[in-house]
């Protein structure tokens, strides 16, 4: 990843927080001269590099299964927020017109070894934990045990676990840190015209000069 110093999120703990906020990301592994990618929900197990991991699951019919049987290197990409930034929002535009459009974003790249976990208990524990986490804000949270046991067992037979042993993390927050305080405020006000951009505004404020 191209990572200028002023956009580098150096703390691993902060990168872990971003992963836990997003929860889903694209895993990419090499397939000969091409690549195979899958968008998956993940559970993060925190720890030091080499011991921390991401755990997910895929259909046994997914081409990824054949590719990672031999414990291969891969990358998981978590894109937390992003949005177009218009130079017309910068007060500095009125001074010399030396401004250009850009795109703000917060992304985390997780590098590590990818392996299959073909163990039904491991997979069931994982999907149960993912379900509990994602159902927590529902008025009547659905539970794995709500479905007939024979149905769940049939579903489990069709999936397999995937684990990424984390070796390195790169986190980049390109959130106008290289702009003046007035330009950052102009960016926030410009984004504020779109209610869907509130998550991006929140992150800009977190990194505000």
C-alpha positions in Angstrom: 0.0 0.0 0.0 1.2 3.5 -0.8 1.3 5.0 2.7 2.5 8.6 3.2 3.5 9.3 6.8 0.7 11.7 7.5 -1.9 9.1 6.5 -0.4 6.2 8.3 -2.3 4.7 11.2 0.6 3.3 13.1 -1.2 1.8 16.2 -2.2 -1.8 15.6 -4.9 -1.4 18.2 -6.5 1.3 16.1 -6.4 -0.9 13.0 -8.0 -3.7 15.0 -10.8 -1.3 16.0 -11.5 -0.4 12.4 -11.7 -4.1 11.5 -14.1 -4.7 14.3 -16.3 -1.8 13.2 -16.4 -2.9 9.6 -16.5 -6.7 10.2 -16.6 -7.6 6.5 -13.8 -7.5 3.9 -12.4 -8.9 0.7 -9.9 -11.7 0.9 -7.6 -12.0 -2.1 -5.3 -14.8 -2.9 -3.2 -15.6 -6.0 -4.5 -18.1 -8.6 -1.8 -18.7 -11.0 -1.3 -15.4 -12.9 -4.7 -14.1 -11.7 -6.4 -13.6 -8.4 -9.4 -15.0 -6.5 -11.4 -12.7 -4.2 -14.3 -13.3 -1.8 -16.2 -10.8 0.3 -16.7 -12.4 3.7 -17.7 -11.5 7.3 -14.8 -11.9 9.7 -14.2 -12.4 13.4 -11.0 -10.9 14.7 -9.0 -12.5 17.4 -6.6 -9.9 18.7 -3.0 -10.6 19.6 0.6 -9.9 18.5 1.6 -10.2 14.9 1.9 -13.9 14.2 -0.7 -14.9 16.7 -3.7 -12.6 15.9 -6.1 -14.0 13.3 -9.2 -13.5 11.2 -11.7 -16.2 11.1 -14.4 -16.6 8.4 -16.2 -19.3 6.4 -17.0 -20.0 2.7 -19.1 -22.4 0.7 -17.2 -25.5 -0.1 -18.0 -24.7 -3.8 -16.0 -21.5 -3.6 -12.9 -21.6 -5.8 -11.0 -20.2 -2.8 -11.2 -23.6 -1.1 -8.9 -25.2 -3.6 -6.5 -22.3 -3.5 -5.9 -22.2 0.2 -5.6 -25.9 1.0 -1.8 -25.6 1.2 -1.7 -22.6 3.5 -1.0 -19.7 1.1 -0.3 -16.0 1.6 -3.2 -13.7 1.2 -4.6 -10.2 2.0 -7.9 -9.1 3.5 -9.0 -5.6 2.7 -11.4 -3.7 5.0 -12.8 -0.4 3.6 -14.4 1.5 6.4 -15.5 4.8 4.9 -14.9 6.8 1.8 -16.2 9.8 -0.2 -15.4 12.3 -3.0 -14.0 15.7 -1.8 -14.7 18.7 -4.0 -12.0 21.5 -4.1 -14.9 24.0 -4.1 -15.3 23.2 -0.4 -11.9 24.6 0.5 -11.7 28.2 1.6 -8.1 28.1 0.3 -9.5 27.9 -3.2 -10.3 31.6 -3.0 -6.6 32.4 -2.4 -4.8 31.0 -5.4 -7.0 28.3 -7.0 -4.2 25.7 -6.4 -6.5 22.9 -5.3 -7.7 19.7 -6.9 -10.4 17.1 -6.2 -9.5 14.1 -4.1 -11.1 11.1 -2.4 -11.0 10.6 1.4 -11.1 7.0 2.8 -10.1 4.8 5.6 -8.8 1.3 4.7 -7.0 -1.6 6.4 -4.9 -4.2 4.7 -4.3 -7.4 6.6 -1.5 -9.7 5.3 -1.0 -13.2 6.4 -1.1 -17.0 5.8 -4.5 -18.4 4.8 -5.6 -21.9 5.8 -8.7 -24.0 5.7 -10.4 -25.2 8.9 -12.4 -28.2 8.0 -13.9 -28.9 11.4 -17.7 -28.7 11.9 -17.4 -27.7 15.6 -15.0 -24.9 14.8 -17.2 -23.6 12.0 -20.4 -23.9 14.1 -18.8 -21.9 17.0 -17.7 -19.3 14.5 -21.1 -18.8 12.8 -22.8 -18.7 16.2 -20.4 -16.0 17.4 -20.9 -14.0 14.2 -24.7 -14.3 14.5 -24.7 -13.2 18.1 -22.5 -10.2 17.2 -24.6 -9.1 14.2 -28.0 -9.8 15.8 -27.2 -7.8 19.0 -29.0 -4.7 17.9 -32.2 -6.5 16.8 -35.4 -6.2 18.9 -35.7 -10.0 18.8 -32.2 -11.4 18.0 -32.2 -14.5 15.9 -30.2 -17.4 17.2 -28.7 -20.4 15.5 -30.7 -22.6 17.8 -33.9 -21.1 16.5 -33.6 -23.2 13.3 -34.2 -27.0 13.3 -31.0 -28.9 14.3 -31.0 -31.1 11.2 -31.3 -28.0 9.0 -28.3 -26.4 10.7 -26.2 -29.5 10.4 -27.0 -29.7 6.7 -26.0 -26.1 6.2 -22.7 -26.7 8.1 -21.8 -29.5 5.8 -21.8 -27.1 2.9 -19.3 -24.6 4.4 -15.7 -24.7 5.6 -13.7 -22.4 7.9 -11.0 -20.0 6.7 -8.4 -18.6 9.0 -5.8 -15.9 8.3 -2.9 -15.8 10.6 -2.0 -12.1 10.7 1.6 -11.3 9.9 1.4 -7.6 9.0 -1.3 -4.8 9.1 -1.3 -1.6 7.1 -3.9 1.0 8.0 -4.4 4.2 6.0 -6.6 7.1 7.0 -6.7 9.7 4.2 -9.0 12.1 5.9 -7.7 15.6 5.0 -4.9 15.6 7.6 -2.7 17.3 4.9 -5.1 20.3 4.6 -5.4 23.4 6.7 -7.9 23.6 9.6 -10.2 25.8 7.6 -10.1 23.4 4.6 -10.9 20.5 6.9 -13.9 22.4 8.2 -14.9 23.2 4.6 -14.7 19.5 3.8 -16.9 18.6 6.7 -19.5 21.2 5.8 -19.4 20.1 2.2 -19.9 16.4 3.1 -22.7 17.5 5.5 -24.9 18.2 2.5 -25.3 14.5 2.2 -26.7 12.6 5.2 -25.1 9.4 3.9 -21.7 10.9 4.5 -22.0 11.1 8.3 -19.7 8.1 9.0 -17.0 9.8 6.9 -17.5 13.1 8.7 -17.2 11.3 12.1 -13.8 9.8 11.0 -12.5 13.1 9.7 -13.4 14.7 13.1 -11.5 11.8 14.8 -8.3 12.7 12.8 -8.9 16.4 12.8 -5.9 18.7 13.1 
